[in-house]
Amino acid sequence: MNRIFLLFIIILSIIAKNKSMVYAGIVVFILSFITNENAVKFVKNNFLNIGLVFLMIWMLIPLTENQNEISILNPKEFLSLDGIVSFLSGLFVVIVASKGLKYLNGNTTALSGAILGSIVGVTFFGGTPVGMLTGSGIAYLILKLIKGL
């Protein structure tokens, strides 16, 4: 049943032109045939960190492209409205994403919802498929609020 769901995700991702999800789906589909528990555990435990390293590299590359003054070192720019709001947003998002990571871990319902929500967002609303952890974190916060009432 899980492999059928993976094939569904791959097909939906092809339709959505979500290359990252297509590649990920294919790799996980292939991994689903590996019976070596250590190999699967290695992927599960390390690929998030590897992906985050690549994301951080992508985020830091502009520092090498702009040989002018770096705005983070310029208090005038950093303390502007754009700088402060961006700082607070970045701070909020990484905290929410960490909650999302914990929420997704072992929660197949949340994982399925986050995957399908990402695919629908990319397919029909022109979204960028980078927010699954943040989306899961927001779901965690909303559910915590609802259940706390």
CORDAVEN-V937102 format. One record per helix or strand of 3 or more residues. SS is the DSSP state (@ for helix, = for strand). FROM is the first residue (numbers start at 1). LEN is the number of residues. Records with the same first field share a line. If there is no record, write none. Layout:
# CORDAVEN-V937102
SS = FROM-LEN / FROM-LEN
This chain:
# CORDAVEN-V937102
@ = 2-15 / 19-13 / 37-24 / 62-4 / 71-3 / 75-4 / 81-24 / 108-18 / 132-17
